[in-house]
């Protein structure tokens, strides 16, 4: 589960079945947790450009 930051899911950058994909990711994380496997989160530091730039709205 990589690159799920909000900047990838804007009205300008629509994705196929966003709601379904996010639901599947949540289900997969639950399976990992139930099996005592790690679920690792990362956070973009907003040093990029555009929607990934610091102090830009979600």
C-alpha positions as CSV (number, residue, x, y, z in Angstrom):
1,X,0.0,0.0,0.0
2,X,2.0,2.9,-1.3
3,X,1.2,6.4,-2.5
4,X,-2.2,6.9,-1.0
5,X,-1.7,10.5,0.0
6,X,-4.5,12.9,-0.7
7,X,-2.6,14.7,-3.4
8,X,-3.0,11.7,-5.6
9,X,-6.7,11.7,-5.3
10,X,-8.0,15.2,-6.3
11,X,-10.7,16.3,-8.7
12,X,-7.9,17.2,-11.1
13,X,-6.4,13.7,-10.8
14,X,-9.3,11.3,-10.6
15,X,-8.6,7.6,-10.0
16,X,-10.5,4.4,-10.9
17,X,-12.9,3.3,-8.1
18,X,-11.2,5.5,-5.4
19,X,-13.8,4.5,-2.8
20,X,-13.4,0.7,-3.5
21,X,-9.6,0.9,-3.6
22,X,-9.5,2.7,-0.2
23,X,-11.9,0.1,1.2
24,X,-9.7,-2.8,0.0
25,X,-6.7,-1.1,1.5
26,X,-8.4,-0.9,4.9
27,X,-9.4,-4.6,4.6
28,X,-5.9,-5.6,3.8
29,X,-4.5,-3.6,6.7
30,X,-7.0,-5.4,9.0
31,X,-5.9,-8.8,7.7
32,X,-2.2,-7.9,8.4
33,X,-3.1,-6.7,11.9
34,X,-5.1,-9.9,12.7
35,X,-2.0,-11.9,11.7
36,X,0.2,-9.7,13.8
37,X,2.0,-8.5,10.7
38,X,3.2,-4.9,10.6
39,X,1.2,-2.1,8.9
40,X,3.7,0.7,8.2
41,X,2.6,4.2,7.6
42,X,4.7,6.9,6.0
43,X,4.0,10.6,5.7
44,X,5.1,12.9,2.9
45,X,7.1,15.8,4.2
46,X,5.5,18.2,1.7
47,X,8.8,19.2,0.1
48,X,7.4,18.5,-3.4
49,X,5.5,20.7,-5.8
50,X,1.8,21.3,-6.4
51,X,-0.5,19.5,-4.1
52,X,2.5,18.0,-2.3
53,X,4.0,21.4,-1.5
54,X,4.1,22.6,2.1
55,X,1.1,24.6,3.3
56,X,-1.2,23.6,0.4
57,X,-4.7,22.5,1.1
58,X,-5.6,18.8,1.2
